[in-house]
């Protein structure tokens, strides 16, 4: 049985209360937080590893979702991640 994207998307939204795209974005934001906390990559490397075309695009989206820049998050030095099963 094959489902088309529209049907899959509607079912996903109904079950999880958000679109596939929104869920994917939230996962990327949480992964960015994780990579910042590990400290092994600079912000450009994090952006590219998450599929962003440039660090600015990640920074803009991160600020929109969290209310702070990646650098501000990095300076906090504390874990403020959302568990993946809570996204």
Secondary structure, DSSP 8 states (H G I E B T S, - for coil): ----HHHHHHHHHHHHSS-HHHHHHHHHHHHHHHHHHH-SS-HHHHHHHTT-SSHHHHHHHHHHHHSS-HHHHHHH-S-----GGG-
